[in-house]
Amino acid sequence: MEIENNNFEINNVIVEYKEFEEYTKHHSNKWFLKIWRAIGVVYISLFAVAVVGIKLLCKPVENTSTSKIDFMSWDFISSLLYVLFMVFILFIVPWFIYPRIINKISKKSFEKNKLIKRPLKYIIDDLGFRVISTNGENEYKWRELIAVKETKLYLALYITKNKAFIIPRKFLENRLDLIRFIKSKVSKKYSVEKKGMQIS
């Protein structure tokens, strides 16, 4: 990368699978969390119903103030199955099943996406940035950006809500001047995720 009068160049930028996977997970988690919140509400409701149901199934023991549960009754078994099913959904799916689904989706998308594997050249200046590839050149003004997000693996320049140019961190190492320059241009739109590069 070279700089001259606030003109920066980043050459031969290629996004590898690890950066693409992280980017995919970031966007997938947004809608996943929304769904999970809804499932959480349903779970709490069903759990409450199951607990109340089990409580109602308690039969008083003769000549005592205590009660017992008929563990062999279908009502008790169905209530217990409700609880076990929701525990499975809330804990097994997000920790084991969901990550595997996202990994498969990421791999297929990365293999099919030929454009992301082509080297790009970025020219960054006071007006915005240009992206040059073998297919041509695109120019974007700073005011057109939706957001700029910095993570531990990449810097993402969002041109729409779900589309961004990804610059892997390795192309930005030892270039704090460039990061600060970009941040100065989009300060209100700039965000840093945990374990990001933490540029002040």
Beta strands, then each sheet from edge to edge (+ up, - down):
strand 1: 2-3
strand 2: 8-13
strand 3: 58-60
strand 4: 67-69
strand 5: 120-124
strand 6: 128-133
strand 7: 136-141
strand 8: 147-150
strand 9: 154-158
strand 10: 164-168
strand 11: 190-192
sheet 1: 1+ 2- 5+ 6- 7+
sheet 2: 3+ 4-
sheet 3: 10+ 9- 8+ 11+
end
